Amino acid sequence: MRLFLATLVLAMGLGLTPPAPAQDNGAVHPEIQKANAQREKIERRERLLMLFPAGVLGLTIALVIITRRRKK
């Protein structure tokens, strides 16, 4: 019975402990660094491409308003 209780306490103790974090020594493979840099470039380019139509729309609206005011 003591052995069962000791095993139960040990198992519960091990089950409740948080997992150890993975050890990271900061070394990243150069190919992974290159891929990450390229991914960041692509994300930046996509953001700029999303802003372009909004800028064109804003410029068009501004030009329409300006030309309508001049005609009056």
N, C-alpha and C positions, 0 to 999 in steps of 0.2 A: 504494500500500500504506500509506503514511503517513497519507493522508487517511482510509482505512478504519479504521486503528487509532485515530486521533484521534476519529473519529466514534463508534467503539465505546466508547472511554473516556468521552467526553462523555455518551453515552446511558446507560451504566452508572452514571455519577456522578449524573445526573439521576434515574435510576430508584431509586437507593438513598436519596435524600434524603427525609426525612419531609415530608409535606404541611404547608403553612403553615396555622396555625390561623386560623379565621375571625375577622375583626376585630369585636369587640363593643364598641360604645360605650355600652352600658347603656340605650339608649333602647328602651323597649317600648311598643308601641301601647296606648292606653288600653283598647280593646276586649279585647285579649288579657289585660291586667291584670285586667279585670272578670271575664273567663271563668275565669282562674286562681283568683281569689278565690272565685267561686261553686263551682268544682270542689273547693276545699279545704273549704268549708262542707258540701258534700254528703258528702265523705269523713268528716268529723267526725260528721255526723249518722248515717251508716251504722255507724260504730264504736259510737256510743251505742245505736243500735237493736240491735246484736249483744249488748251487755251487758245489755239489759233482760230477755230471756228467762232468762239465767243468774241474774240477781238474783231473779227471780220463783221460779225453781226452788230456789235456796238458801233463800229465805224460806219457801217451802212445806215444805221438808225440816225446817227449824228449827222451824216451828210443829207439824209432825207429831210430832217428837221431844219437844217440850215438852208437848204434850197427852197423849201416851202416858205420860210420867213422872208426870203429875198424876193419872191414873186409877189408878195402882198404889198 
